[in-house]
């Protein structure tokens, strides 16, 4: 589940008039996980507080860099047992008794699944449809009068047996992690009514009940599930991934009529009276979950990104196979168009504006296209030769700043991408610039770069060198967008879009290795004239002196 789908709050108060207590908590998002931990240090104050803090930090750090092959269950239980052993052995060496002791409760959310564990009597509750359910299990004695005596805690014995649990979660669920300081004051009915107001409200209410003199340190963390993870739901669907597809196959009413891509996974299809494009999961997804993940994300993006420059896409509700369906455009891609015709200047400027508009739209979702090039741009031309642009290929769309090094097409990748930098607005602007350069000149600014090649980028010629119709201002815009040094390149889409909108505002662009005569010919000749005048004056003085 995305971290933006989870709202969290946390708050702690020390007992009595103490300024600090033994409790420690943290909530973090990383690697598509949301992790929340509450620890309640026991024993002497200093050592208990230290144990709580170290346990939280140890678990957070190790979950962040857990081995990819480990399940979350294995990771949680292994790391709990490890920190338990560390604290126990350290206590025996330094104190000859168990002093670094704490309770622990932890939940990890991935997709629509909650994984959790506890040691001791700190608790986890889940509220669904206004009913509170305890997910954790107290490690405390059952005998009357001994309810607060722990049977297990982190650091108290060499070996520990955490209570582990898993649950599915859904929209509007609320999850509460708390130390015993909270639930010993507030019963489940009070917690049930108060959880909607967050952790701060719960702890402050408990304090108010005790007239701001809490008998124990009191901590609460509340996680609120704002929305279900549609991606996870899509992945869990039991659907057929066909190993092969051929013309004439009919799947869920779609009859495959023509393969559109060499790997036979994207097809022109006919259903009832209309033609569509149907894209199927790569067959490698049968054995490789990472390939499946990428396709599920692609289909999800295709469905949710609703804008005029993208084809309309749907994921049929009652499908039996894993695919999605797209609107068919009657036109040709820009790459094929350029084989017999160059874009006019006006059409090129409109192309740039459309690509930037598309990029700004994706940025609202923290996404980038990732493979801007003529092959992924469809041209729809009417009888009056008016051109409308449509951007295709949802498979390349990815999160901005993701480190998918060299993902994309080499000839359109910026130099910084070849050096391993994350994809960004700046690198996407480079792709836009190369696309405009190629569309207006028929040439690549830095040559046609082959896959796995490590290119040497040399200063590109002005686009007007190949197309005399290109005005100076557009030369500058394109050259700035494809600058080798990203410090000279546009940083944001809005900057390039502004200059395409207002040509009169465009300042001349010069690369860092430009000569003075290229940068400022007037200044060059003025300096040259001044130098020649001084030299002539010196020469006249020398002649007069020697005559």
NUMI-387977 format. One record per residue (C-alpha): residue in one letter; x, y, z. Coordinates in pm, whole numbers, plus 50000, padded with zeros to 5 digits. Example, Ala and Ser with C-alpha at 12.3 -4.5 7.8 and 13.67 -1.06 7.14 Angstrom:
BEGIN
a512304955050780;s513674989450714;
//
This chain:
BEGIN
x500005000050000;x501315034549911;x502325055750209;x499975082850077;x497095058450142;x497995056450512;x497615084950758;x499525080951082;x499855098551417;x501905091351726;x502185106252075;x503735097652411;x503595112252763;x505815103453058;x504245092953386;x503625117153669;x505645148953642;x508565132353462;x509955150253159;x510955117952981;x509815081953002;x510775046752904;x508485044052598;x509755048652244;x507945047051910;x508545053551540;x506655051651208;x508475050350873;x507755044050504;x510325026850281;x510555000150010;x506735000049968;x506374992350339;x504835011750626;x506405001650957;x505125012051302;x506765001651630;x506005008651997;x508324997652280;x507765001852653;x511054999352843;x510894980253171;x513334977153459;x515365006753579;x514525038753396;x517755045053206;x518275009353086;x514595004053001;x514455035852794;x517715026252621;x516384991452541;x513155005752395;x514995030752175;x517585005852052;x514964979551972;x512945003851759;x516005016451574;x517424981651519;x514194968351371;x513684998851149;x517214997551010;x517164960150944;x513714959750783;x514884987350550;x517774966150421;x516254931450464;x517314904950210;x514944905249912;x514534867549929;x513214868850288;x509484869550353;x508194896250589;x507364869450847;x510934856350842;x512344891550852;x510224902951148;x510824871751359;x514544869451276;x515234905751361;x513214904151686;x515164873551802;x518424890251704;x517874922551902;x516624901852196;x519874881952203;x521984913552166;x520324931352459;x520304900452680;x524014893152631;x524984929552677;x523024931053004;x524764899653137;x528194913953055;x527564948853195;x525144941953483;x525204904153537;x521404905553518;x518724915353265;x518534953353267;x518104962152898;x514494950352886;x511514963052688;x508154952152553;x507634953852178;x504774956251933;x505324960451559;x503194961551245;x504364961650884;x501964970050601;x502684959050245;x499924962349989;x496654952250149;x498364929650402;x499284936550764;x502084916850932;x502664920251304;x504254906551618;x504494914651985;x506574905052288;x505234915452628;x502034934352695;x502124963452450;x499174958552216;x497904961251858;x494214967351785;x492414969051452;x489144988051424;x486824978551137;x483234990451100;x483485006951444;x484434974451617;x487784971551794;x489664938551775;x492894930251961;x495374914151719;x498274909951961;x498474885952255;x499654897252599;x502634879252748;x501544883953110;x500434861753398;x496744852153425;x496574850153804;x494564876953983;x496904902854127;x499764893253893;x498314906853566;x501204931153519;x503914904953562;x505424897853219;x506104862453103;x508094875152803;x509944906952709;x512794916852479;x516124911952659;x514844893052963;x515934858252846;x518364845452583;x515534831252374;x512224847752292;x509044835052123;x507194864851966;x503474862551899;x503134866551522;x499944875251328;x498784885150979;x495584901450853;x494164916750538;x493354953550568;x490864974950381;x489755010750333;x488765029050656;x490505003850885;x492265019651182;x495205003051358;x496245012351713;x499605003451870;x499895012752237;x501735006352560;x499894992952865;x499835028153005;x496985035852763;x494715005552783;x495065002453163;x493365036553187;x490995035152888;x488805004452834;x488134990352487;x484895009852456;x486765042652514;x489555032552274;x486945023052013;x485325057252031;x488575076752056;x490725060351786;x489175081351506;x490645112851666;x494235100151650;x497065092051888;x497435126552044;x493765127752141;x493875092652295;x496915099352511;x495695133652621;x492305118952713;x494015092152923;x496045119153094;x492925139653162;x491245109453323;x494225107753560;x494115145453622;x497365149253426;x499215126153664;x499665094353460;x500655063753667;x502735049753378;x504355061553056;x501635062152791;x502125058952414;x499815055052115;x500355052151738;x497345052451505;x497425042051138;x494375050550929;x493875033050594;x492545060150363;x492195038850055;x492575002849944;x495584993149737;x494114986449394;x497494974949267;x497624947149522;x494044937049444;x494854935049074;x497904913649138;x496004889049357;x493414881549088;x493594845548962;x493914850748585;x495344830548297;x498604841848138;x498624825547792;x501974811347682;x501194818347316;x498664838447119;x497704835946752;x495464852546500;x491854841346538;x492034834446913;x488994847847097;x489404858047460;x486474872147656;x484824882547328;x487924899347180;x489004882246855;x492704887446780;x493144899446422;x496704912846392;x499844912346608;x501114947846656;x504394939946833;x507044914446742;x506644894747066;x502934888146987;x501704902147320;x499974933347181;x497124927346935;x494594945046722;x491324928946829;x487684930546725;x484674928746956;x481114933646836;x481364963846603;x484614979646723;x488344974646699;x490614977547004;x494224972647108;x494624944647362;x497894941047553;x498664908447735;x501084901448017;x504514889447896;x504684851547920;x507754855048147;x505324866748419;x504234830348461;x507494822948646;x508784857548734;x506754877748986;x508774909348913;x507584908648549;x504024904048673;x504404933448912;x505554956148627;x502644946348404;x500074950748683;x501474985648746;x501374993148372;x497724982448342;x496825002148655;x498515033648520;x496805029248182;x493425027448356;x493855056748596;x495695081748372;x492745098048201;x493845126647976;x493275135947612;x496885128847511;x496655092147625;x494515064547470;x491505055047682;x492195022347861;x490134998048068;x490714966448270;x487594945348204;x485924934848529;x485064899348426;x488204890648233;x489544855148249;x493054863248121;x495564889548232;x495394918447983;x494054953547942;x492264970647654;x493105003747487;x491415027047241;x492635022546881;x493995053646710;x493685056246332;x497005071846241;x500725064946232;x503485069746482;x505835099346446;x508805076846364;x507075063846049;x505795098645963;x509355112345970;x510485086745712;x508695106545441;x508135140945592;x509555165345849;x507375184546089;x506725221146016;x508045246246270;x504545252846404;x503815215446430;x507145210246610;x506355237346864;x502915221846924;x504565187746970;x506855202447234;x503925218547417;x501985185747410;x504905165447544;x505435190547824;x501725191347905;x501745153347926;x504855153948147;x503335179748382;x500185158648410;x502225127748506;x504175148148760;x500955152648961;x501135115049020;x504915116349088;x505425098448755;x507465103148438;x506935087348096;x510445072948084;x510635066947707;x509695098447515;x510565093147147;x508835095146805;x507915058246810;x505735064547117;x503895094246968;x500885089246742;x499875115346483;x496225119446396;x495945141946089;x492635155245957;x491725165345601;x493115200345657;x496435185145773;x495845196646130;x497835173546358;x496765159746694;x499335141446908;x498675110947127;x501305096047359;x501415058247392;x503355031147580;x502195029347941;x504855002748006;x507665028048039;x505885050548293;x507695050148626;x508105069648949;x510155101448923;x513635098549079;x513555060549046;x516955045448972;x516045024748670;x519375032648504;x519265033048123;x515585023948111;x514395040047790;x515915043347442;x519665051247435;x519555078847170;x517085098347386;x518805093647724;x520595122847887;x524305119947974;x523465119448347;x521265088748295;x524235070548143;x526155079448459;x523555062348678;x521565092448798;x517865088448873;x515255098248617;x514035133948670;x512315163448505;x515705173848368;x516385140048204;x512825138848064;x513335173647917;x516435160347742;x514245133447576;x511715159947473;x514525180847322;x516025151647127;x512545143046995;x512035179046872;x515535180446721;x514955147846531;x511435157546423;x512565190846277;x515915180546127;x515805143146063;x519065140546263;x519985129146615;x521855157046800;x524415132246941;x524125104546684;x522135072246687;x523285055447010;x523225017547024;x522144997547333;x524974991347584;x527075018147413;x528845043747632;x528565074747415;x530915104547414;x528685135147400;x530135163047186;x528565197147132;x525515193846907;x525105215046596;x522295240446597;x519055225146461;x518995253546206;x522215239446060;x520035211845910;x516765231045877;x517125267945781;x513475274445870;x514165270246242;x514265304646408;x517045314746646;x514775314046949;x513735277846883;x517385268646829;x518075281347180;x515115263247337;x516055229747184;x519785233347259;x519065242947620;x516805212347662;x519545188847531;x522485205347710;x525165179947800;x525795197748130;x522505195248320;x523375227748502;x522725245048167;x519615224348092;x516065233548193;x515355219948539;x511545220448523;x508925214348252;x507375248348324;x510585266348222;x510705251147874;x506955254247828;x507115291347914;x509745297747647;x507765278347385;x504765300147475;x506715333047469;x509465332047202;x510255368947255;x511405360747610;x513945334547501;x517575343347568;x520255330347328;x521785297447438;x525505290447426;x527295259347552;x530125263647800;x532745257747532;x531345284647300;x533835311047185;x533405348047258;x532535355346893;x529735329746917;x528435342947248;x528705380247178;x530005390046832;x529505427346904;x531665425147217;x534215403747029;x534675430046756;x534595458447008;x537365441947212;x539245433946891;x538965470046771;x540155483247108;x543135459447114;x544095468546755;x543805505746837;x546125501847136;x548615481246932;x548605507146653;x549145535046903;x552105516247057;x553495509946708;x553275547046622;x555085556046945;x557825530846866;x558255544146512;x558425580146641;x560955570246905;x563255553746653;x563025580146381;
//
